[in-house]
Amino acid sequence: MRKQSLTAKRIFLNVCMTLITGLMLSVQVVAATPTQDPAERKRAFDLIEESKYIEALPLFEKLATKNPDDPQIIYWLGFLHLAKARDVKDPIERKAERVRGRNLLLRARQLGASDEFSESLLKSVPPDGGDEPTVSNNSEADAAMKDAEAAFARGELDKAEGLYARAFQFDPKLYEAPLFAGDMEYRKGLNSTDPQARSDQFDKAGAWYAKAIALNPDRETAYRYWGDALLKQGKADEACAKFIEAIIAEPYSSFVYNGIQQWADQKNVALGHPKIEQPAPSIKSEKSGDKTTVLIDPKLDTHSPAYYWSFYDLTRATYKTASFSKEHPDEEYRHSLKEEATALRTVAEIASRDLKDGTKLLDASLHNLIKLNDAGLVEAYVLYARPDKGIARDYGAYRSANRDRLRRYWLEVVIGVK
């Protein structure tokens, strides 16, 4: 069995309005053990490594004919047909290629080969192939981007980069243009055997990524790509910083954590949010007319973890009617960042006060919560470790005013660098 791991490979597939193109892909799919044509199989995967997707396609077609139940071959064949769609002029045939690619990815899934990336593609490509997406409202920029995609699918990296640069000239606000121009330099760096040339091309990639970040600092992709390039240059600390910025930009993206995990694996660092566990709720509500009274179980040991966490339950129980409507007059009730952080902070402050008065707190979760509160990082913890749909809606506003706190949380808490 061969596992194809492409931790530095991005597949250029323009299949949706936001261009899934270039998403970082680490593929390790379980494949049937190849029993024939090992040299041909190796050549096919080598061409993928070299970004020569159109050239690789007939080899994968041949391998699929001989090995129709090989999930790895079918998986990549689906991607290659989607890539080929970018190099087909006729719109009807382009659509047909997208349908072929989608159906092959569905077949690969049945065979046991699927991941976040392929599932995203399946959601983005309609069963009938869908309409051709428009990248830019500027027709010249849009045409240059499509020509660049076709050049990339053929493995013509220099030509593709020039076309991306041209698109950027026509549409200076088009994030994808400098992003993918940088990706071409990154790929050329990967393919280079000369150490200095390799480093120079990674630097050029970084310059392009910086242009994309300047257009939109709240998109994660350029940070993550830049981190990849820095990691390849041996600049681990700088790479880590870029991966953290990617997370800060879009923490709820499916792919954003690939970079920091890659860095952690290389540095042998264990990443983790602090362990904070709480017991089952220990309060009850009594309703009398229009009034609701919330009571703490009087039998609780006042030194037990359940006692301290009862104040979390109490705070949340009263927040809905006492605070949310005042703070969000135009919204129906939802679980908010402020509600969750206020409840956790109440627990931390009461436990901290008792700790200072000599009470022994034997619960590690309470100690961890106190540390977060003392560091001013409760909100960051909530946003990254305990988000739900309601809390996530508050992320953008908090990030705008507290980017440094979010950065500190990753460095000081998740990574543990002081």
Stockholm file with secondary structure:
# STOCKHOLM 1.0

chainA/1-418         MRKQSLTAKRIFLNVCMTLITGLMLSVQVVAATPTQDPAERKRAFDLIEESKYIEALPLFEKLATKNPDDPQIIYWLGFLHLAKARDVKDPIERKAERVRGRNLLLRARQLGASDEFSESLLKSVPPDGGDEPTVSNNSEADAAMKDAEAAFARGELDKAEGLYARAFQFDPKLYEAPLFAGDMEYRKGLNSTDPQARSDQFDKAGAWYAKAIALNPDRETAYRYWGDALLKQGKADEACAKFIEAIIAEPYSSFVYNGIQQWADQKNVALGHPKIEQPAPSIKSEKSGDKTTVLIDPKLDTHSPAYYWSFYDLTRATYKTASFSKEHPDEEYRHSLKEEATALRTVAEIASRDLKDGTKLLDASLHNLIKLNDAGLVEAYVLYARPDKGIARDYGAYRSANRDRLRRYWLEVVIGVK
#=GR chainA/1-418 SS CCCCCCTTEECCCCCSTTCCTTCEECCCCCCCCCCSCHHHHHHHHHHHHTTCHHHHHHHHHHHHHHCTTCHHHHHHHHHHHHHHGGGCCSHHHHHHHHHHHHHHHHHHHHTTCCCHHHHHHHHHSCTTCCCCCCSCSSHHHHHHHHHHHHHHHTTCHHHHHHHHHHHHHHCTTCTHHHHHHHHHHHHHHHHCCSHHHHHHHHHHHHHHHHHHHHHCTTCSHHHHHHHHHHHHTTCHHHHHHHHHHHHHHCTTCSSTTHHHHHHHHHHTCCCCCCCCCCCCCCEEEEEETTEEEEEECTTSCTTSHHHHHHHHHHHHHHHIIIIIHHHCTTSCCCCCHHHHHHHHHHHHHHHHHHHHTTCCCCCHHHHHHHHHHHHTCHHHHHHHHSCCHHHHTTHHHHHHHHHHHHHHIIIIIIICCC
#=GC SS_cons         CCCCCCTTEECCCCCSTTCCTTCEECCCCCCCCCCSCHHHHHHHHHHHHTTCHHHHHHHHHHHHHHCTTCHHHHHHHHHHHHHHGGGCCSHHHHHHHHHHHHHHHHHHHHTTCCCHHHHHHHHHSCTTCCCCCCSCSSHHHHHHHHHHHHHHHTTCHHHHHHHHHHHHHHCTTCTHHHHHHHHHHHHHHHHCCSHHHHHHHHHHHHHHHHHHHHHCTTCSHHHHHHHHHHHHTTCHHHHHHHHHHHHHHCTTCSSTTHHHHHHHHHHTCCCCCCCCCCCCCCEEEEEETTEEEEEECTTSCTTSHHHHHHHHHHHHHHHIIIIIHHHCTTSCCCCCHHHHHHHHHHHHHHHHHHHHTTCCCCCHHHHHHHHHHHHTCHHHHHHHHSCCHHHHTTHHHHHHHHHHHHHHIIIIIIICCC
//
